Each structure stands twice: as structure tokens, then as C-alpha cells.
Amino acid sequence: MHTENLRRAFVAAGYNAEIAAVPFKWYPSDEIMKGALAWRLLDLTEANGKPIDMIVGMKFPAYLAKHPRKVLWIMHQYRTVYDLWQTPYDHISSLPEGESVRSFVKNADDRFIPEARKVFANSQTVADRLKQYNNINSEPLYHPPPMADLLSGGEQGDYVFYPSRMEPPKRQELLIEAASYMKSRLRIVFTGGGRNVEWYESLIQKFDVADRVEIRGFVDDKEIVDLYSNALAICYLPFDEDYGYVTLEAMYSGKPVVVAADSGGARESIDNRSEGLIVEPEPQAIAAALDELYLNRDFARRLGSNAREKILSMDLTWQHVVEKLVSAAG
């Protein structure tokens, strides 16, 4: 979605732009190295006899590709060997070859990312990782979320909305358990699919919160917009998110955001008790924050109004992104 929106932005600005993609496998682990090599071997200076004026690399291993006018706008690195290393979300460190894979990826990033004429990051969080792990400087370059033009405020409902893939790094389980601690009658609505939705359903039964927690699965954009517009608040609790569309979409919707202190890019735009509530990633703390918004609706409304005012003042546009990328290519 992100790369396609960038392609459309280039086309809207009058450029001929295409997405180049190579299937990526991380299993078995030597496929990671093969994928990196495949991108290094590609000749991206021309195609079908036509010169390619610039390339924009966005994620590992595609950003390793060679080009004399390469600009990077890094969504994220191969996080498993960086900030996710030896966390519950890491699938490499326990392998016998884990350290070797980690060293390979880091060395590739150290050597080939600086080839770019300019390195942009998707957020300050991503920029901080590049500096921390690779000592590479980059400039955060922000962009609007996909549904920015569709979102606006609506009613102040009796539910909190959590839209996201239902997978471990998004930590919906924290909100499900938080429901068992809430004193208010605030309902919880989840949307998004995942590989193990049954596990989340089992947690709903475990914590005896089936009367207030609903998992709707995949829904269309219209329903997503309606759920944003009429929620009391939006909850988003991922672990060290790269950017965090949910937070931005909540702000466009004029809703307060309850976000975890360790949610990375998802909390960058939020100041505690100004546009939302920043809480520890603990069910009791999340429950207390949501109860406060439910019981003090004027406070919730004020936070939401501040959030929309702030996101509009940031003037996030794809035109600005394209101008920055093209200018950086020289």
C-alpha cells in the first residue's frame, strides 16, 4: 500500500514510475542472503532500452540495489536482527546460524545504505534505529496515511476502536485483558485479520469479556471510516512501530489515542494528555486510561480536537514527499 501510494504520487507529479519487486523469503535463513545478492546483481540503470533516472529504495533487501542516483526512503530495516533481536518477535537469534545472518545483514546495511545520495527515514523512530545500529544519519520524511482525505469527526460513541493486523507485535492481547479491569462499560471493537485469530478469541473467553469485546475481522474502508468517526477513542499498542498509520488516522478523525510508551513511531505525534494518553504496556494502565476517557467525555473530546488540529497543522502531503525525493537525487 505504501509503495503503491508513492508510485501514484510520482505519476500525479508527471513522472513515469514503476514498482520493482523481487519475492522475499526469510526461511530457510540463507534465503535472506540470496535475496540481498539478487538485488545487488540487478541492473537498474535502464529497462527495455530506456534509462531509469533514479530509484527509491524502501526496505531490506531492495534498498541494497545499485544505481548512480539512488535515494532511500527507509520504511524499516530487517528488524529481526536489530531492535527485535532476542525479543518475543525474533525468529533468527535462536538458530545456529543466527549470529552469522545478523552479521551479514548489518554489514550489508553498513556498506550499501551510504551509497545513496540521500537517506530518508519513514519516521524519527526509524531514523533513530539507523543511527543506533549503523551510525547512519537520515532525515525523517513523513507522509499522510491512506485514508486521510476520508476521515473526519463523528459522534462520540461508547466503544474504543483498534484497527490492525491481529498478530503478536500489535499486542491486541493487552487490550483484551484490559477489558477485565475496566470499571466503565466501554466496548472494544477490533478489525483486521491474522493467522491466529482463534487465540485472541480464546483470550476473550479466558478473561470473561465476551460481552464487551468484538472481533470483526476484515471490513471495507467505509466501515473503517465509520468506526473511526464514531468511536470514543482509538487504542493502538504495537511494540516499537515504524510509523503508525492508526495513530495518524485517529488524529484525522478527531479522536484521542491511547498508545503504549514503547510503541515507537506510533507515539511520535502524541503528547501525553494533549492529543491522547501515553500509557505503560500493561492491562491495568490501559484500563485506567480508557475509563478516564469514558467518564470524562469533555476531556476526551478536547484531546480529539487537539489531535485533529495538530495533524492538519503538520500538512502531510505526497507532493511534498515527491519533491524531497526528486530533489535529493540531484
N, C-alpha and C positions, 0 to 999 in steps of 0.2 A: 504494500500500500504506500509506504513511504517513498520508495524509489519510483513507483509509477506516478505519484503526485509530482515528484521532481521532474520527471520526463515531460509531463504535461505542462509544467511551468516553463521549461525551456521552449517547448513548441509554441506556447502562448506568447513568448517573448520574441518569436520569429526564428528560432533555431531548429535545425533538423537534429533530433535527439533520439537515441535508441538505448534500450537496456541490454547490456551484455551479461549473460548469466551462465555459470557452469554449475551443475549439480554438486552439492557438498555432502560428504559423508564423514562422520566422526568415528565410525565403527567399521572394522577394527581401527585402532588408533593410527596405524601407518597411513590410512586414507587421508588423514589431516595433512600429512607431509606431501602426499601425492597431489592433493588439491592445491596446495601452495605452489608446487612446482608447475602444475598445469597453467596457472595464471602467469607465472614468470615466463613461460615458453610462448605465450600468445603474442603475436604481432598485432598490436592495436593501433599502428600508425596509419593504416588505411584498410578499406574493405571494398571489394568489388571495384578496385581501381580508383576509389575516391578517398582523398585524405581525411583522416579524423583529426580535427583541430585540437581537441582536448578530451581528457577523460576525467571523470569524477569517481574516485574510489570511496566506498561507503562502509564496507565491513570486511572482516577477515574471511577468506584469504584474497578476495577480489582486489582489495586495496594494495596488494603486492605487485600488481601488474605494472609493466614498464610503459612509459610514454614521456616524450620530452616536455609535454605540457600537461602534467598530471597535477590535479588538485584533489585533496582528500577532504571529505566531509564525513567524519567517522561516527557512525551510529553507535557502535561498540566494537571492542576488540574481541578476541576469543576468550570470553570472560572466565571460562573454566580454569584457565591457567593463571589468571590474575586475581581479581577480587573474590571469585567464587572458590578458589583453591582451598581445599580442606574445610569446606562448609558442607552443609547437607545437600547443596545443589551441585556438587562437583562429582564428575564421573571419571576423572582421569587419575587423580593422585593415588588411588588405591591400586592401580595397575602396576605390574613390574616395570613397564616402560614409561610410567607416568612422568618421572623427572626428566627423562630424555625428550618426551613430547613437549613438556613445558619449556625446556631449554631451547628446543628448535623454534617454537612459536615466538618466544621472546627475542631470540637472535634475529629472526626474520623481521619482526617489527622494528627492532633497533636499527637494522641495516636499511630496510626498504621504505619505511614510512618517511624518513627525512629526504628521500628522493623528490618528494612532492614540492612544487613551487610554493604551496601554502597548505597548512594543515588546519582545518576547522574541526570542531567537535560538535556533537549534537546538543550538548549541554555543558554546564560547568562541571557537573559530576564526571562526565566522560573526559573532559579536559584535565581534571584533577588526576584521574587514573593514568592518563598518558604521561603526565609529569611524574607521578609517584613511581610507576613501574618501569618507565622507559626514559625518563628525563627528557621528554619531548614536549616542547611548548606548542600550544594550539589555541585557537580563538573560538569561543563558543558562538555558534550561529543558530539562532532559534527560528522555528517555523510554526505556522498555525496547525492545529490538529485537523483531521479530515473533515469534521462536521462543523467547523467554526461558524460558517455562514448560516447554518440551520438552527443554531442554538440560541435560546433566549429564555428569560424567566417565565415561570408559570405560577401555579398555585403552590402553597406551602403544605405539602401532604403529610401523611403520618408514617412515612417509610424512609429508610436510608437505602440508597442505591449503590451497588458495587458492580460495575460492568468490567469484565476482564476474562481472559482465558482462565479456566479453573485448573491451575497447575501449581505445584508446590511453591515456586518463587513468588507467586502472587499472594499467598498466605490468607486465603479466604477462611481457613480454619480458625484464625484468630477472631474474626467477626462472628462466626457461628458460636464459638464458645462464649464470646462476649454477650451474646443474647441471653445466656443463662444467668448473667449478673445484672442485666438491665432492670431497673425498677420501673421505668416507663413502659408504655405499651407500643413503643416504636416497632414497626415491622422492618424486615430486611428483605430486599429483593436482589438476587444475583442474576446476571445474564452472562452468557459465554459458555462455550463447550470446553471439553477437556478429555483426557484419556482415562480418567478415573473419577468420573462424577459420582459413581456409586460410593466412593469413600466419603465424599462430602455429605452425601445423603445419610450415610451411617453415623456421621458425627451429629447430624441434626437429631437423629433418634437417641444417640448417646446422651446428649445434653438436654433432651426433652424440650426442644424448641420448635417442634413442627408446626405449632400454631402461629408462629411469627416469622419463620424463615421460609422463603420460596426460591427455588432454583428454576428459572425459566428456560435455560439453555440458550441456543442461538435465536435471536429475534431480528426483525428487519430494522432498518435505520429509523423509520418513522416511530416505531415503538421505543427505540433507544432514546430518540429526541424527547418523546413524551415522558419517559421515565426520568430523564434528567430534569426536564422543565418543572415537574410536579413533585419532586422529592423534597423532603425537609432538608436533607444533607446528602453529600456524596462521601463514601468511605473508600479509601484506597490505601492498601497496606503492603505493597510489594517490598521485597528485600533489595535495596540498592538499585532501584530502577535507573535506566539510562536517561530517560527524558520524562515520560509520564503523560501521555495524552489524556488520561482520565482526569487528572488534576486540571489541565487547561480547559477541557470540555466542561467541567463543573463550573469553572470560573466564568466562561462564556454564558453558562446557564444561570448565573447569578445565585449559585448555591455555595454554602460553606463546605469546606473539605476537611474531613478528618483523616489525617495522614500520619504514618509512623515516622518517628525520629530518624530511623535508619533506612528510609525509603529513597535516598539518593535524589535523583533528578525530579522525582515526584513531589518533593517538598521544596524545591528551589524557589518557586514562585509564591510560596505561602509564608507569611509571618504569623507566628502564633498569636491567636486572639485578635488578629486583624482581618485576614481573609479566611481563616479556618482555625483548626485546632491541631497542634502537633503533639502527639502522644507517644509514650513508650509502646513498643510492640507487645503489649500484654493485655489479655482479655479484660481484666478489671479496669485498666486505664481507659481502654476503648469504650467500655460500657459507661463509665462515668462521663466521658466526653459527649457521647450520644444522648445520655439522659439530660445533660445540661442544655443541649440544643433543643430537645423536646420540651423541656419545662420552661425554657426562656426563649420563646419564639421571636421576640423582638431582637434579641441578641443574635439569633440565627439569621434573621432577615438582614440585620446590619452587616454581618460578616459576608453574606452572599452579595449584597450590594457593593461592598468594598472589593470583593473578588472580581466582579464584572468590570467595575471601574478600572481596576488595576490592569486586567488583561487587555482591555481596549486601549489603555494608555501605552501598552508595550508595542502596539502597531505591528503585529506579526504578519508579514506578507510573503508570498512566494516570489513576488517580483524582487523584493529586497534580497532574498536568498540567491536568485539567479544573478543579480548584479554583482554580489560579492564573489560568487564562484568564478564568473567570467573575468572579472577584474583581476582576480588573483592569478589567473592563468597567464596574464601578460599579453 
